[in-house]
Amino acid sequence: MSRVVIFMRRALSIALLSAAISSGCSSSASGQPAKRGAAGVPEPVAVITPFTDGAAPVAVGRTDVAGRIVAVHVVSRVGASGAADATPKRALARDPVTLFALVEIEHGGKRSFFSDAPLVRWNKKELRPRRLADAPAMKLTWSKIEPTTKDMSNTASGGFRYETIPYEATPMTASGSASGGSVAADVHPTLTPDHGDGLGTMRYQLVATQGDRHVASPGIDRRRGRGSGGLSDDVHRVSLRSDDTFLGMMTEMYGQPYIWASAGGTDRTHQSERLEGSDCADLMVYGARRTGLDIPYGWTGSLEKHARVLGKGTLADDGVYRDGRGNPVAFTRPGDLVLFPRHVGALVEDRGTRGVLDTADVMIHTLFDSPKQQPIADSGYADNPVKVLRWKATR
């Protein structure tokens, strides 16, 4: 079936459901709770604006060195060596990601780069910037660019549209460099619940002040535009995950909002692929696609096309899911899907009776909140029928 047909069907389903619910993965379940430069690098943003409240500028450079700041960039590096660059980073949590200030200075008709990164890949070339300690005097202010909401809907206006995701700049503390020119890529959210505990996605901005001038890297004003509610890749982004498994890949989505009817013009341009947020089904598909499975984004009703049923049942009085004969449904293994009517998660831990699917078992899912791990009992769907699925492309 073509993506156009899938999208139209989904849009129709959303329209029919929006009269009954304002957001969520369910209608029938019970108990429910910018612009880039020619070389592909971010263009600088010159602004005259106050600093983020609470941010502490760090003084760098020398007062006896002349020059004018013309551009400020954020570049990053995974690990302790190699070149830093402006591309979004996806890394394992055990591999440190460092953000570096890259400042362009103009003096005497010539431009020079200054950074605490020893090596930078820029405009498809490698350069060795001069040290920030030798730059003209300036002050640097680091900020996180965070979603201000944990829950939103692409049908909030009454019909489907890519609703604008609200973001806010929050202060960071420079570290890892005596000059304040670098900072560890901390992905802990401060405006929404921190379910990832050091895992997830964060965006960043740097402001350099010289006198009464503020020059900033791209921030909350750099919107991606059509087919998106979020920010462009010009706003520097880092995603940290627990491991390379299906479950681990989904941890990259921690800190991003639940978006009812998350969507995209294509699978590659889907909001989940851009780490803007997702609904319950798209979170599962994101994790699968990150492991290399070719599964299209859709909705909970389309998942069984790409997965096989391992078991199904309903909740009994003892908190165990049992099939039609009264036998317990098996807790198969972490990473298998638990599909409810209009909602889905993935099994993480067999915390109840060993080998048996019950409400004490833990799943990862997203529903009216950014992704998190949660006992099935607390998910809002425990008393609904369940199917246990496994992606067909896995053994």
C-alpha positions as CSV (number, residue, x, y, z in Angstrom):
1,M,0.0,0.0,0.0
2,S,1.4,3.4,-0.9
3,R,2.4,5.9,1.8
4,V,-0.2,8.3,0.3
5,V,-3.0,5.9,1.0
6,I,-1.6,5.1,4.5
7,F,-1.4,8.8,5.3
8,M,-4.9,9.5,4.0
9,R,-6.3,6.6,6.1
10,R,-4.5,7.8,9.1
11,A,-5.7,11.4,8.6
12,L,-9.3,10.1,8.3
13,S,-8.9,8.0,11.5
14,I,-7.5,11.1,13.3
15,A,-10.5,13.2,12.1
16,L,-13.0,10.6,13.4
17,L,-11.2,10.2,16.7
18,S,-10.6,13.9,17.4
19,A,-14.2,14.3,18.3
20,A,-13.9,11.8,21.1
21,I,-10.3,12.6,22.4
22,S,-8.0,15.5,22.3
23,S,-4.8,13.4,22.3
24,G,-3.6,9.9,23.0
25,C,-3.1,6.5,21.4
26,S,-6.5,5.2,22.1
27,S,-10.2,5.7,21.4
28,S,-11.7,2.4,22.5
29,A,-9.5,1.2,25.3
30,S,-10.8,1.5,28.9
31,G,-8.9,3.0,31.8
32,Q,-6.9,5.4,29.6
33,P,-5.0,8.2,31.2
34,A,16.1,26.9,8.3
35,K,18.3,27.9,6.3
36,R,21.9,26.5,5.6
37,G,24.9,27.8,3.8
38,A,26.2,26.6,0.5
39,A,28.6,24.2,2.2
40,G,25.9,22.7,4.4
41,V,27.0,24.3,7.6
42,P,24.8,26.4,9.8
43,E,24.7,30.1,9.0
44,P,25.5,32.4,11.9
45,V,22.8,34.3,13.7
46,A,23.6,37.9,14.9
47,V,21.2,39.0,17.6
48,I,20.8,41.9,20.0
49,T,19.1,40.2,22.9
50,P,19.6,39.7,26.6
51,F,21.1,36.5,28.0
52,T,19.0,33.6,29.1
53,D,17.9,34.2,32.6
54,G,20.2,32.4,35.0
55,A,23.0,31.8,32.5
56,A,26.5,32.6,33.7
57,P,28.7,34.1,30.9
58,V,32.3,32.9,30.9
59,A,35.0,35.5,30.0
60,V,37.6,34.2,27.4
61,G,40.2,35.8,25.3
62,R,42.5,38.8,25.7
63,T,41.8,42.5,25.9
64,D,44.9,43.4,24.0
65,V,43.8,41.4,20.9
66,A,41.8,43.2,18.2
67,G,39.0,41.7,16.1
68,R,35.3,41.6,15.7
69,I,33.1,38.5,16.2
70,V,31.2,37.7,13.0
71,A,29.9,34.2,13.6
72,V,29.5,31.7,16.4
73,H,29.1,28.0,16.0
74,V,28.6,24.9,18.1
75,V,30.7,21.9,17.0
76,S,31.0,18.6,18.9
77,R,33.2,15.5,19.1
78,V,32.4,11.9,20.3
79,G,35.2,10.6,22.5
80,A,38.5,12.1,23.4
81,S,40.1,12.5,20.0
82,G,39.3,13.3,16.4
83,A,37.8,16.2,14.7
84,A,34.8,18.2,16.0
85,D,32.1,19.2,13.5
86,A,28.6,20.6,13.3
87,T,26.7,17.4,12.4
88,P,24.1,16.0,14.9
89,K,25.6,13.3,17.1
90,R,24.2,10.0,18.1
91,A,26.4,8.2,20.6
92,L,26.4,5.6,23.3
93,A,26.1,7.1,26.8
94,R,29.5,5.6,27.7
95,D,31.2,7.7,25.0
96,P,31.5,11.3,26.1
97,V,30.3,14.0,23.7
98,T,32.0,17.4,24.1
99,L,30.5,20.6,22.7
100,F,33.1,23.2,21.6
101,A,32.7,26.9,20.8
102,L,33.9,27.8,17.3
103,V,34.2,31.6,16.9
104,E,34.9,33.4,13.7
105,I,36.8,36.7,14.1
106,E,37.3,39.3,11.5
107,H,40.3,41.7,11.6
108,G,42.0,43.7,8.9
109,G,39.8,42.1,6.2
110,K,40.7,38.6,7.2
111,R,38.7,35.9,9.1
112,S,40.2,33.5,11.7
113,F,38.7,30.6,13.6
114,F,39.2,30.2,17.4
115,S,38.2,27.2,19.4
116,D,39.4,24.9,22.2
117,A,38.8,22.0,19.8
118,P,42.3,21.1,18.4
119,L,40.8,19.9,15.1
120,V,37.6,21.0,13.4
121,R,36.0,19.7,10.2
122,W,34.4,22.7,8.5
123,N,33.2,23.3,5.0
124,K,34.4,19.8,4.1
125,K,37.9,20.7,5.2
126,E,39.9,20.2,8.3
127,L,41.3,23.2,10.1
128,R,43.2,23.8,13.3
129,P,41.7,26.8,15.0
130,R,43.7,29.2,17.2
131,R,43.1,28.9,20.9
132,L,40.2,30.8,22.4
133,A,42.6,32.1,25.0
134,D,44.3,34.0,22.2
135,A,41.1,35.4,20.8
136,P,39.8,39.0,21.3
137,A,38.1,39.3,24.7
138,M,34.5,38.1,24.8
139,K,32.0,36.3,27.0
140,L,30.4,32.9,26.2
141,T,27.0,31.7,27.4
142,W,25.9,28.1,26.8
143,S,22.3,27.1,26.8
144,K,20.2,24.0,26.2
145,I,17.3,24.3,23.8
146,E,14.6,22.3,25.4
147,P,10.9,21.4,24.6
148,T,8.7,23.1,27.2
149,T,6.0,20.4,26.9
150,K,5.9,16.7,27.4
151,D,2.6,16.2,25.6
152,M,1.1,17.7,22.5
153,S,-1.1,16.8,19.5
154,N,-0.9,17.4,15.8
155,T,-4.7,17.6,15.9
156,A,-4.9,20.3,18.6
157,S,-6.3,22.9,16.1
158,G,-9.2,20.6,15.2
159,G,-7.6,18.9,12.1
160,F,-4.3,17.5,11.3
161,R,-1.3,19.9,11.0
162,Y,2.3,19.9,12.2
163,E,1.8,21.8,15.4
164,T,4.7,24.0,16.5
165,I,6.7,22.4,19.3
166,P,7.6,25.0,21.9
167,Y,11.2,25.3,23.0
168,E,13.0,27.5,25.5
169,A,16.7,28.2,26.2
170,T,17.9,27.1,29.6
171,P,21.4,27.8,31.0
172,M,24.3,25.4,31.1
173,T,27.6,25.5,33.0
174,A,30.9,25.5,30.9
175,S,33.2,22.6,31.9
176,G,36.0,20.6,30.7
177,S,38.0,23.6,29.6
178,A,39.9,26.2,31.6
179,S,38.6,28.9,29.2
180,G,35.0,27.9,29.2
181,G,35.1,27.2,25.5
182,S,33.7,23.7,25.9
183,V,31.0,21.9,27.7
184,A,29.9,18.3,28.2
185,A,26.8,17.4,26.2
186,D,24.3,17.0,29.1
187,V,21.0,15.7,27.8
188,H,19.1,15.9,31.1
189,P,15.9,17.9,30.5
190,T,15.0,20.6,33.1
191,L,11.6,21.7,31.8
192,T,10.0,18.3,31.5
193,P,10.3,15.0,33.4
194,D,13.7,13.4,33.2
195,H,12.9,9.8,32.5
196,G,16.2,9.1,30.8
197,D,18.7,9.8,33.6
198,G,21.4,10.8,31.2
199,L,19.9,9.2,28.1
200,G,18.0,11.0,25.4
201,T,18.3,14.0,23.0
202,M,19.1,17.7,23.7
203,R,19.8,20.7,21.5
204,Y,22.2,23.5,22.3
205,Q,23.0,27.2,21.6
206,L,26.0,29.4,22.2
207,V,26.0,33.2,22.5
208,A,29.2,35.2,22.4
209,T,29.2,38.8,23.7
210,Q,31.6,41.4,22.7
211,G,30.8,44.8,24.2
212,D,27.1,45.4,23.6
213,R,26.9,42.9,20.7
214,H,25.6,39.4,21.1
215,V,26.2,36.9,18.3
216,A,24.5,33.5,18.6
217,S,24.5,30.1,17.0
218,P,21.0,29.0,15.7
219,G,18.4,28.6,18.4
220,I,14.7,28.5,19.0
221,D,14.0,30.8,16.0
222,R,15.5,28.3,13.5
223,R,12.5,26.3,12.6
224,R,12.6,23.5,10.1
225,G,9.5,24.7,8.3
226,R,7.1,22.7,6.2
227,G,6.4,19.2,7.3
228,S,7.8,19.6,10.7
229,G,6.9,21.2,14.1
230,G,10.5,21.3,15.3
231,L,13.9,22.9,14.8
232,S,16.3,22.5,11.9
233,D,19.5,20.5,12.2
234,D,21.3,23.9,12.3
235,V,20.5,23.8,16.0
236,H,23.2,21.5,17.3
237,R,21.7,18.2,18.5
238,V,23.2,15.3,20.6
239,S,21.4,12.0,21.3
240,L,22.8,9.5,23.8
241,R,21.5,5.9,24.0
242,S,22.0,3.0,26.4
243,D,23.1,0.4,23.8
244,D,22.6,-0.6,20.2
245,T,19.6,-2.9,20.8
246,F,16.0,-2.1,19.8
247,L,15.3,-1.0,23.3
248,G,18.5,1.0,23.5
249,M,17.8,2.9,20.3
250,M,14.4,4.1,21.7
251,T,16.3,5.7,24.6
252,E,17.5,8.3,22.2
253,M,13.9,9.7,22.2
254,Y,13.9,10.4,26.0
255,G,13.3,14.1,26.7
256,Q,11.2,14.6,23.5
257,P,7.5,15.1,23.7
258,Y,4.7,12.7,23.1
259,I,3.1,13.9,19.8
260,W,-0.3,12.5,19.1
261,A,-0.4,11.7,15.3
262,S,3.4,12.3,14.8
263,A,4.0,12.2,11.1
264,G,6.2,13.0,8.1
265,G,6.1,13.4,4.4
266,T,8.2,10.3,4.0
267,D,9.7,7.9,6.5
268,R,13.1,9.6,6.3
269,T,11.5,13.0,7.1
270,H,9.3,11.7,9.8
271,Q,9.2,13.7,13.0
272,S,10.6,10.7,14.9
273,E,13.6,10.4,12.5
274,R,14.3,14.1,13.3
275,L,14.0,13.4,17.0
276,E,11.2,15.9,17.5
277,G,9.0,13.5,19.3
278,S,6.6,10.6,18.6
279,D,3.4,8.8,19.4
280,C,3.4,5.3,20.8
281,A,3.5,3.4,17.6
282,D,6.1,5.7,16.0
283,L,8.4,5.3,19.0
284,M,8.5,1.5,18.4
285,V,9.1,2.0,14.6
286,Y,11.9,4.5,15.4
287,G,13.7,1.9,17.5
288,A,13.2,-0.8,14.9
289,R,14.5,1.4,12.0
290,R,17.5,2.5,14.1
291,T,18.5,-1.2,14.3
292,G,18.3,-1.5,10.5
293,L,14.7,-2.9,10.0
294,D,12.8,-1.5,7.1
295,I,9.5,-0.8,8.8
296,P,7.4,2.2,7.7
297,Y,5.9,4.6,10.1
298,G,2.1,4.1,10.6
299,W,-0.1,3.5,13.7
300,T,-0.8,0.8,16.2
301,G,-3.2,-0.9,13.7
302,S,-0.4,-1.3,11.1
303,L,2.2,-3.0,13.4
304,E,0.9,-6.5,13.0
305,K,1.7,-6.3,9.3
306,H,5.4,-6.3,10.3
307,A,5.3,-8.5,13.4
308,R,4.1,-12.0,14.3
309,V,1.8,-12.7,17.2
310,L,3.4,-14.8,20.0
311,G,0.5,-14.8,22.4
312,K,-2.6,-12.9,23.4
313,G,-4.9,-12.7,26.4
314,T,-6.9,-10.7,28.9
315,L,-6.2,-9.6,32.4
316,A,-7.3,-12.0,35.1
317,D,-8.0,-11.1,38.8
318,D,-4.5,-12.2,39.8
319,G,-2.9,-9.6,37.6
320,V,-1.7,-12.2,35.1
321,Y,-2.7,-12.1,31.4
322,R,-4.3,-15.4,30.4
323,D,-5.4,-16.8,27.1
324,G,-8.8,-18.2,26.2
325,R,-8.1,-21.4,28.0
326,G,-7.0,-19.7,31.2
327,N,-3.3,-20.4,30.6
328,P,-0.8,-17.5,31.4
329,V,0.5,-15.6,28.5
330,A,4.3,-15.9,28.5
331,F,6.7,-13.1,29.1
332,T,8.7,-13.9,26.0
333,R,11.7,-11.6,26.1
334,P,12.7,-7.9,26.4
335,G,12.1,-6.1,23.1
336,D,8.9,-7.9,22.2
337,L,5.9,-5.6,21.7
338,V,2.9,-5.5,23.9
339,L,0.0,-4.3,21.8
340,F,-3.2,-3.0,23.4
341,P,-6.2,-1.6,21.6
342,R,-4.8,1.7,20.2
343,H,-1.6,1.6,22.3
344,V,1.7,-0.2,22.2
345,G,4.9,-0.5,24.2
346,A,7.9,-2.9,24.3
347,L,8.8,-5.3,27.1
348,V,11.8,-4.3,29.2
349,E,11.9,-6.4,32.3
350,D,10.1,-9.5,33.7
351,R,9.5,-8.1,37.1
352,G,6.5,-10.1,38.3
353,T,6.1,-13.8,38.2
354,R,9.0,-15.2,36.2
355,G,8.1,-16.2,32.6
356,V,4.6,-14.9,32.9
357,L,3.2,-11.7,31.5
358,D,1.6,-9.7,34.3
359,T,1.0,-6.1,35.3
360,A,4.2,-5.9,37.3
361,D,6.3,-6.3,34.1
362,V,8.0,-3.2,32.8
363,M,7.6,-1.7,29.4
364,I,8.9,1.3,27.5
365,H,6.3,3.5,25.9
366,T,5.1,7.1,25.4
367,L,1.6,8.3,26.3
368,F,0.8,11.9,27.3
369,D,4.5,12.1,28.4
370,S,7.9,11.8,26.9
371,P,9.1,8.1,26.6
372,K,9.7,6.3,29.8
373,Q,9.9,2.8,31.4
374,Q,6.9,2.0,33.5
375,P,5.1,-1.1,35.0
376,I,2.2,-2.2,32.8
377,A,0.0,-1.6,35.9
378,D,0.8,2.1,35.7
379,S,0.5,2.5,32.0
380,G,-3.3,3.2,31.9
381,Y,-3.8,0.2,29.7
382,A,-3.4,-2.7,32.1
383,D,-7.0,-3.8,32.0
384,N,-7.2,-4.1,28.2
385,P,-6.6,-7.1,26.1
386,V,-3.0,-7.6,25.0
387,K,-1.1,-9.2,22.2
388,V,2.6,-10.0,22.4
389,L,4.3,-9.4,19.1
390,R,7.8,-9.8,17.6
391,W,9.1,-8.0,14.5
392,K,9.1,-10.5,11.7
393,A,12.6,-9.6,10.6
394,T,14.0,-10.7,14.0
395,R,14.4,-14.3,15.3
